[in-house]
Amino acid sequence: MKLLLEHESKELLEKYGIKTARCIFAQSEDEAIAAARKIGFPVVMKVAGRKIIHKSDVGGVVLNVRSPDE
Protein backbone atom coordinates (compact mmCIF):
# COMPACT_ATOMS: atom_id res chain seq x y z
CA MET A 1 0.00 0.00 0.00
CA LYS A 2 1.31 3.45 -0.91
CA LEU A 3 0.38 6.47 1.15
CA LEU A 4 0.16 9.84 -0.57
CA LEU A 5 1.83 12.89 0.89
CA GLU A 6 -0.56 15.73 1.64
CA HIS A 7 0.33 17.75 -1.45
CA GLU A 8 -0.08 14.62 -3.61
CA SER A 9 -3.54 13.85 -2.22
CA LYS A 10 -4.64 17.46 -2.72
CA GLU A 11 -3.44 17.37 -6.35
CA LEU A 12 -5.51 14.23 -6.89
CA LEU A 13 -8.62 15.78 -5.32
CA GLU A 14 -8.21 18.93 -7.43
CA LYS A 15 -8.08 16.80 -10.60
CA TYR A 16 -11.56 15.55 -9.71
CA GLY A 17 -12.85 19.07 -9.10
CA ILE A 18 -12.72 18.89 -5.30
CA LYS A 19 -11.41 22.16 -3.85
CA THR A 20 -8.74 22.05 -1.14
CA ALA A 21 -6.70 24.54 0.84
CA ARG A 22 -3.77 25.95 -1.14
CA CYS A 23 -0.68 23.81 -0.72
CA ILE A 24 2.85 24.23 -2.07
CA PHE A 25 5.48 21.55 -1.46
CA ALA A 26 8.90 22.98 -0.58
CA GLN A 27 12.15 21.06 -0.27
CA SER A 28 14.31 23.79 1.26
CA GLU A 29 14.05 26.82 3.50
CA ASP A 30 14.30 29.16 0.49
CA GLU A 31 11.51 27.31 -1.32
CA ALA A 32 9.35 27.42 1.83
CA ILE A 33 9.82 31.19 2.16
CA ALA A 34 9.02 31.72 -1.53
CA ALA A 35 5.90 29.54 -1.20
CA ALA A 36 4.72 31.42 1.89
CA ARG A 37 5.18 34.75 0.10
CA LYS A 38 3.22 33.41 -2.89
CA ILE A 39 0.35 32.15 -0.71
CA GLY A 40 0.47 35.11 1.66
CA PHE A 41 1.19 35.18 5.38
CA PRO A 42 0.15 33.84 7.80
CA VAL A 43 0.67 30.23 6.72
CA VAL A 44 0.70 26.76 8.25
CA MET A 45 3.84 24.70 7.75
CA LYS A 46 3.78 20.91 7.90
CA VAL A 47 6.51 18.30 7.66
CA ALA A 48 6.18 15.84 4.77
CA GLY A 49 7.61 12.36 4.63
CA ARG A 50 6.50 8.89 3.60
CA LYS A 51 7.25 7.54 7.09
CA ILE A 52 5.43 10.38 8.90
CA ILE A 53 1.73 9.57 8.90
CA HIS A 54 0.59 11.72 11.84
CA LYS A 55 2.42 15.04 11.61
CA SER A 56 1.22 16.34 14.96
CA ASP A 57 2.62 13.27 16.75
CA VAL A 58 6.16 14.32 15.78
CA GLY A 59 5.72 18.08 16.25
CA GLY A 60 5.53 18.51 12.49
CA VAL A 61 2.86 21.22 12.31
CA VAL A 62 3.49 24.93 12.92
CA LEU A 63 0.46 27.23 12.83
CA ASN A 64 0.19 30.96 12.19
CA VAL A 65 3.66 31.59 10.69
CA ARG A 66 3.57 35.32 10.05
CA SER A 67 6.97 36.10 8.49
CA PRO A 68 10.05 34.56 6.87
CA ASP A 69 11.93 34.98 10.16
CA GLU A 70 9.47 32.76 12.00
N, C-alpha and C positions, 0 to 999 in steps of 0.2 A: 504494500500500500504506500502511495506517495502522498505526502501532505503538501499542500500549497502554502507558500509564504503569503502574508497578508496582501502584499501588492499584486501577487499573481492571482489570488482569488478575486480581488476587486476588478482586475482586468477582465477576467472571465465573466463576472456578473455584468460589467458594462457592455460586453459583446452581446449579451442577451437583453439589453435595454434596461437593466436594473441599475438605478442610480446609487452611488456610494459616496462616502466622504472622499475628498481629494487626497490622493496619496502619491508621493514621489519617493522612489527607492534611491537611497544614497549609499555609496560605498566608501566615502571618506568624509572628513570634517568639512572640507571645502565644498563638496557636493551637497552636504546637509545644509550648510549655510545658504548656498545658492537656491536650494529647494525651498527653504523657509522664506527667503525673500520673494520667491516667485509666488508662493501660496499666500503669504502675508502673515505677519505675526499677530497674535500669539499662535503657536503651533504645539502639537503633541508629537513627541519623538518616541519611537518604539524600536527596540532591538529586533533584528530579523536573523533567523538561523534555522536550518532544518531540524536541529536537535532541540530547539527551544519552542515548546508547544504553548506553554502558559507564560507569557512575558512578565506578568506581574509577580509570578513566583520567584523570578530571578532579579527583580528590581529593574526590569527592562522597559519601563514606561515612565516618561517624564512629561507631566502636564504643564500647560500654560507657560511655555518657553517664549519669552517676550523680546529677546534680542540675540544677536550672534554671540555675544559674550556669555550668555547663559548656557 
